[in-house]
Every structure is written in structure tokens, then in C-alpha cells.
Amino acid sequence: MHSALHLFEEKGFHGVTVHEIVESTGTSKGGFYHHFTSKDELLFVIHDTFITYVLEKAYIAKNTYDSPTQKLQQIIKSFVQVFDLYKPHISVFYQEHVYLKANYEELIKKKRDQFKDIIIDTIREGKATGEFREDLSEEITGMAILGMVNWTYKWYKKSGEKSIDEIGDIYVDLIMRSIVSPKM
């Protein structure tokens, strides 16, 4: 997968053959097809790897913390972490996701929707407990969080001025300051 990621980043999904992938890893086509049924499945696995990570972390936060504030803070922090842990996966996915076959796209959409729903449900819960502002639109606020954090893939560099943890703290601060109820 690591070799395929670099090749896809360099040449694009359609610019890379299975032969080039196996040649760059020193394996055989049989070895490739032992792990993946097709190059299309490989593209799916690339995205599924990081969406599964953020979804699992979101479920852990949801089930660990009682406070919607703590849940959302942890969800944001782990969401930001994905851009450090899986940057090549994310870059390739955003460049090449249009080539995902319908069945794989449906599976990815389901996980992305689950992640979005956890964020929106946490905002809804925070409003109900009085921790978050009453006037928030749960849907728009959730989509704003997703949009803000997702854009990290475009500019984040491991060698940048801030570490991924510092960036996560900045996002948490910006987001929480805008949604936490003034009564808190």
C-alpha cells in the first residue's frame, strides 16, 4: 500500500498499473492479488484505513466521556491527528476518489455519514445539556467543523511551525470558543 500511495500521488490512479506497483515493492502480481482483488479495491482500502481510524476514535470519545464538550474536544483532536498519521492516504483519496467504484463509494459514504452523525449528535447533546449555545444549527456547525478540519490535508506539513498536537489544540480552541454556551 505504501508504494502504491507514492505512485498514485506521483502519477495519479489511472497513471499507475498493477505491474508498476508490484515492481516497486519487489513482489509478484500473485502477491498483489492475494491482498487485493483489484487496483480499485486498493483505492478503497486507502480511504477506508483513515476513515475507520477517525470513526473508531469518535466512538471511543462518545462512549468514554459524559460531557458533550469533552466528547467533541476528543473527536476534533483525533480527527486532526489523522492528517499526520495518514497524510499520503488522504492526499491520494482526495485526488482520486472520483475513481472509486459505486460499491466501494457506498461503503465509504456510510462511514463518513456515521462520523458526521456522531459530531452532529454531540452538538445536539451539548445544546440539550446547556453546554453549547442554544442558537446553533447542529447540521451547519457539524459541517463547518468537518470542512475546517478536512482542509488540513491541503496545508499541513510535518516540518511546519506547529506540531499536529498544537494544531489540534488550536482547532479545539477555535471551535469550542464559538459553540460553548456563555453560561458555562
C-alpha positions as CSV (number, residue, x, y, z in Angstrom):
1,M,0.0,0.0,0.0
2,H,2.8,2.4,0.9
3,S,4.4,2.0,-2.6
4,A,1.0,2.4,-4.3
5,L,0.3,5.6,-2.3
6,H,3.5,7.2,-3.6
7,L,2.9,6.1,-7.1
8,F,-0.7,7.4,-7.1
9,E,0.5,10.7,-5.6
10,E,3.1,11.0,-8.4
11,K,1.2,9.6,-11.4
12,G,-2.5,9.5,-10.5
13,F,-4.7,6.4,-10.1
14,H,-5.0,5.7,-13.8
15,G,-1.4,6.5,-14.5
16,V,-0.2,3.5,-12.4
17,T,-0.5,-0.1,-13.3
18,V,-0.6,-3.1,-11.0
19,H,2.7,-4.1,-12.7
20,E,4.3,-0.9,-11.6
21,I,3.0,-1.4,-8.0
22,V,4.4,-4.9,-7.7
23,E,7.6,-3.9,-9.4
24,S,8.2,-1.0,-6.9
25,T,7.7,-3.5,-4.0
26,G,9.6,-6.4,-5.4
27,T,6.6,-8.7,-5.2
28,S,4.6,-10.5,-7.8
29,K,1.2,-9.9,-9.3
30,G,0.1,-13.0,-7.4
31,G,1.2,-11.3,-4.2
32,F,-0.8,-8.2,-5.0
33,Y,-3.9,-10.2,-5.9
34,H,-3.5,-12.2,-2.7
35,H,-4.2,-9.0,-0.8
36,F,-6.4,-7.0,-3.2
37,T,-8.9,-8.2,-5.8
38,S,-8.1,-5.1,-7.9
39,K,-6.5,-1.7,-8.0
40,D,-10.0,-0.4,-7.3
41,E,-10.1,-2.3,-4.0
42,L,-6.7,-0.9,-3.1
43,L,-8.1,2.7,-3.6
44,F,-11.0,1.7,-1.3
45,V,-8.6,0.3,1.3
46,I,-6.5,3.5,1.2
47,H,-9.6,5.6,2.2
48,D,-11.1,3.0,4.5
49,T,-7.9,3.0,6.6
50,F,-8.2,6.6,7.7
51,I,-12.0,6.9,7.9
52,T,-12.1,3.8,10.0
53,Y,-9.4,5.3,12.3
54,V,-11.4,8.6,12.9
55,L,-14.7,6.7,13.2
56,E,-13.2,4.3,15.9
57,K,-11.8,7.3,17.8
58,A,-15.1,9.1,17.6
59,Y,-16.9,6.1,19.0
60,I,-14.4,5.8,21.8
61,A,-14.9,9.5,22.7
62,K,-18.7,9.1,22.5
63,N,-18.6,6.1,24.9
64,T,-15.9,7.4,27.2
65,Y,-17.0,10.9,28.1
66,D,-20.2,12.0,29.7
67,S,-19.8,15.7,28.8
68,P,-20.5,16.7,25.2
69,T,-17.7,19.3,25.5
70,Q,-15.2,16.6,26.3
71,K,-16.6,14.3,23.6
72,L,-16.3,17.0,20.9
73,Q,-12.8,18.1,22.0
74,Q,-11.6,14.5,21.8
75,I,-13.3,13.9,18.4
76,I,-11.6,17.0,17.0
77,K,-8.2,16.1,18.4
78,S,-8.3,12.6,16.9
79,F,-9.7,13.9,13.7
80,V,-6.8,16.3,13.3
81,Q,-4.3,13.5,14.2
82,V,-5.4,11.6,11.1
83,F,-3.7,14.2,8.8
84,D,-0.4,13.4,10.4
85,L,-0.9,9.6,10.6
86,Y,-2.4,9.1,7.1
87,K,-1.4,12.2,5.1
88,P,-0.5,10.2,1.9
89,H,-3.7,8.2,2.2
90,I,-5.8,11.4,2.4
91,S,-4.0,13.2,-0.4
92,V,-4.4,10.2,-2.7
93,F,-8.1,9.8,-1.8
94,Y,-9.0,13.5,-2.4
95,Q,-7.1,13.4,-5.7
96,E,-8.5,10.1,-6.9
97,H,-11.8,9.4,-5.1
98,V,-13.8,10.1,-8.3
99,Y,-12.5,6.7,-9.5
100,L,-14.0,4.7,-6.6
101,K,-16.4,2.1,-7.9
102,A,-20.0,2.5,-6.7
103,N,-20.0,-0.3,-4.2
104,Y,-16.8,1.0,-2.5
105,E,-18.1,4.6,-2.6
106,E,-21.3,3.4,-0.8
107,L,-19.2,1.8,1.9
108,I,-17.1,4.9,2.4
109,K,-20.1,7.2,2.4
110,K,-21.7,5.1,5.1
111,K,-18.7,5.5,7.4
112,R,-18.3,9.2,6.6
113,D,-22.0,9.7,7.4
114,Q,-21.6,7.8,10.7
115,F,-18.7,10.1,11.6
116,K,-20.7,13.2,10.6
117,D,-23.7,11.9,12.6
118,I,-21.6,11.5,15.8
119,I,-20.4,15.1,15.5
120,I,-23.9,16.4,14.9
121,D,-25.4,14.3,17.7
122,T,-22.7,15.5,20.1
123,I,-23.6,19.1,19.2
124,R,-27.3,18.3,19.6
125,E,-26.5,16.8,23.0
126,G,-24.4,19.8,24.0
127,K,-27.3,22.1,23.2
128,A,-29.7,19.9,25.2
129,T,-27.4,19.9,28.3
130,G,-26.8,23.7,28.0
131,E,-23.1,23.2,27.4
132,F,-23.4,24.6,23.8
133,R,-25.2,27.6,22.5
134,E,-28.9,27.2,22.0
135,D,-28.9,29.1,18.7
136,L,-26.5,26.8,16.9
137,S,-27.6,24.9,13.8
138,E,-26.4,21.4,14.6
139,E,-26.1,20.5,10.9
140,I,-24.3,23.7,9.8
141,T,-22.0,23.6,12.8
142,G,-21.1,20.0,12.2
143,M,-20.4,20.6,8.5
144,A,-18.3,23.6,9.4
145,I,-16.2,21.5,11.8
146,L,-15.8,18.8,9.1
147,G,-14.9,21.4,6.5
148,M,-12.4,23.3,8.7
149,V,-10.6,20.2,9.8
150,N,-10.7,18.4,6.4
151,W,-8.9,21.3,4.8
152,T,-5.9,20.5,6.9
153,Y,-4.7,18.0,4.3
154,K,-4.0,20.8,1.9
155,W,-1.6,22.7,4.0
156,Y,-0.3,20.6,6.9
157,K,3.4,19.7,6.8
158,K,5.2,17.6,9.5
159,S,8.1,20.0,9.2
160,G,5.8,23.0,9.8
161,E,5.9,25.5,12.6
162,K,3.3,23.7,14.7
163,S,3.1,20.1,15.6
164,I,-0.1,18.2,14.8
165,D,-1.0,18.2,18.6
166,E,-0.6,22.0,18.6
167,I,-2.7,22.3,15.5
168,G,-5.4,20.1,17.2
169,D,-5.3,22.3,20.3
170,I,-5.8,25.4,18.1
171,Y,-8.8,23.8,16.3
172,V,-10.3,22.8,19.6
173,D,-9.9,26.3,21.0
174,L,-11.4,27.9,17.9
175,I,-14.3,25.6,17.7
176,M,-15.1,25.4,21.4
177,R,-15.0,29.2,21.8
178,S,-17.6,29.5,19.1
179,I,-20.0,26.9,20.4
180,V,-19.8,26.7,24.1
181,S,-22.6,28.5,25.9
182,P,-21.7,31.8,27.6
183,K,-23.3,30.3,30.7
184,M,-20.6,27.7,31.0
